Amino acid sequence: MKTIIIGNSGSGKTWLSRLLATPDVEIIHLDELFWMPGGFDVKRGSEEVNMLIARSKEHAKWIAEGVFGELAKQYLADTRSVIWLDLPWDICRSRLIQRGSESKRHHDRNQSEEGLRKLLEWASHYYDRADLRSLSGHLSIFNSFQGDKVRLQSVDEIDQYIRLVKSGNQRC
């Protein structure tokens, strides 16, 4: 398994990666590669990010998940499948708010109320930004990938996909 999961913040990328992973599959959180440890306010330098990506791709089996399309693209040459969680904003927003109210930590990093507010504002523009962390950016990654790929646009489609994978009738 060498899979990329992309989508907006709150779309369920981390949850799905944990659900699909087996004990021998390394989960690579692109947030952890992009941000310095401890929070979501200090970015890593590009040389360090590139080194972490190269090291993470050494695992025999992995799932790389995150919103950072520019990082996801660096996995494409080694990837067997791409899963795009393209959910409506109201679902993503609700999940982000729920996650924020449950805990101030995400990926073992502190997230302040101000940080959550900024994340909600940033993620709300997923549909109108034009970078690789947006709907249009993820669409370009999805369309350019020549391997197995699936675009899931509702909770029902995600549930159906999971059932197919678990039954052995769908590869991921």
Helices and strands as residue ranges (DSSP letters): E 2-7, H 13-20, E 26-29, H 30-34, H 46-56, E 62-66, H 69-72, G 73-78, E 81-85, H 89-102, E 105-106, E 109-110, H 113-124, H 135-144, E 148-152, H 155-167
